[in-house]
Amino acid sequence: MEIFKAAGTNIPPPVTTKTENLHRSVQDLHKTTQRQAKEEIQKVEEKEDTKKLKKELQEITDQLNKEMDPLNTTIRFGFNDKVEELYVSVIDTSNDQVIRKIPSEEAMRLASKMRELVGMIFDKKG
């Protein structure tokens, strides 16, 4: 082409055919579909990992409570799904009344609301 330009001849750029355009569109669509599939697989794997972690934490809390039973202690362990955190309850054994919960219910509700707000602020869909 440069030879023709040097000679002063204007050669038009190659014309792409509808087939070539369609082929490029199909390739782009395929790449996009592959990327979306990978993202969905990653989301599913993360959900499965989260479920496994929650199950393990629940098993740990159950085990801790079993270990504490023979000691006649007033401490119980739990797991809050909304904030995904462990908590400790101090219980009056005479009437099974909760004396104190660490972190408090208010703190766990606040953490839950904060997670909800952060989710709204950084929502990828919106």
C-alpha positions in Angstrom: 0.0 0.0 0.0 2.8 2.4 0.8 4.1 1.9 -2.7 0.8 3.1 -4.1 0.8 6.1 -1.8 4.3 7.0 -2.8 3.2 6.8 -6.4 0.2 9.1 -5.6 -2.4 6.5 -6.1 -5.3 6.4 -3.6 -6.3 3.0 -2.8 -9.5 2.7 -0.6 -9.2 0.8 2.6 -10.3 -2.7 2.5 -14.1 -3.1 2.7 -15.4 -5.3 5.5 -18.2 -7.5 4.5 -21.4 -8.2 6.4 -20.0 -11.7 7.1 -16.9 -10.3 8.7 -18.9 -7.9 10.8 -21.2 -10.7 11.9 -18.2 -12.9 12.7 -16.8 -10.1 14.9 -20.1 -9.6 16.6 -20.4 -13.4 17.3 -16.8 -13.4 18.7 -17.6 -10.4 21.0 -20.8 -12.0 22.1 -18.9 -15.2 22.9 -16.3 -13.4 24.9 -19.0 -11.5 26.8 -20.9 -14.7 27.5 -17.8 -16.5 28.7 -17.0 -13.6 31.1 -20.6 -13.6 32.4 -20.4 -17.3 32.9 -17.2 -17.0 34.8 -18.7 -14.3 37.0 -21.7 -16.4 37.8 -19.6 -19.4 38.6 -17.5 -17.2 41.0 -20.7 -16.0 42.7 -21.9 -19.5 43.2 -18.6 -20.6 44.6 -18.5 -17.6 47.0 -22.1 -18.5 48.2 -21.0 -22.1 48.7 -17.9 -21.0 50.6 -20.1 -18.7 52.8 -22.5 -21.5 53.5 -19.6 -23.8 54.5 -18.2 -21.1 56.7 -21.5 -20.5 58.4 -22.0 -24.3 58.9 -18.5 -24.6 60.4 -19.1 -21.6 62.7 -22.4 -23.1 63.9 -20.6 -26.4 64.6 -17.9 -24.6 66.5 -20.5 -22.7 68.6 -22.3 -26.0 69.3 -19.0 -27.6 70.3 -18.1 -24.7 72.6 -21.5 -25.0 74.3 -21.1 -28.7 74.8 -17.7 -28.2 76.3 -19.1 -25.5 78.7 -22.1 -27.7 79.9 -20.1 -29.9 82.3 -18.6 -26.7 83.9 -22.1 -25.4 84.8 -21.1 -22.1 83.4 -23.4 -19.2 82.6 -21.8 -18.5 79.2 -23.3 -19.5 75.9 -22.0 -19.0 72.4 -24.1 -18.2 69.3 -23.9 -17.1 65.7 -25.9 -14.3 64.2 -26.6 -15.0 60.5 -27.5 -11.4 59.6 -24.2 -9.9 60.7 -22.3 -13.2 60.3 -20.6 -12.9 63.7 -20.3 -14.9 66.8 -21.7 -13.6 70.1 -21.5 -14.6 73.7 -24.4 -14.6 76.1 -24.1 -14.5 79.9 -27.1 -16.4 81.3 -28.6 -16.6 84.8 -28.9 -20.4 85.2 -31.6 -20.2 87.8 -34.2 -18.9 85.3 -32.4 -19.1 81.9 -32.6 -15.3 81.6 -30.0 -13.5 79.4 -28.0 -11.1 81.6 -25.8 -9.7 78.9 -25.1 -10.4 75.3 -21.7 -9.4 73.7 -22.0 -7.7 71.3 -25.4 -6.3 72.3 -28.6 -6.7 70.3 -28.4 -3.0 69.4 -24.9 -3.4 68.1 -25.8 -6.4 66.0 -28.9 -4.5 64.5 -26.7 -1.5 63.8 -24.1 -3.7 62.0 -26.9 -5.4 60.0 -28.3 -2.0 58.9 -24.8 -0.7 58.1 -24.2 -3.8 55.9 -27.6 -3.1 54.2 -26.7 0.5 53.5 -23.3 -0.3 52.2 -24.9 -2.9 49.9 -27.3 -0.2 48.6 -24.5 2.4 48.1 -22.2 0.0 46.3 -24.8 -2.1 44.5 -23.4 -3.2 41.2 -26.8 -3.4 39.5 -28.0 0.1 40.4 
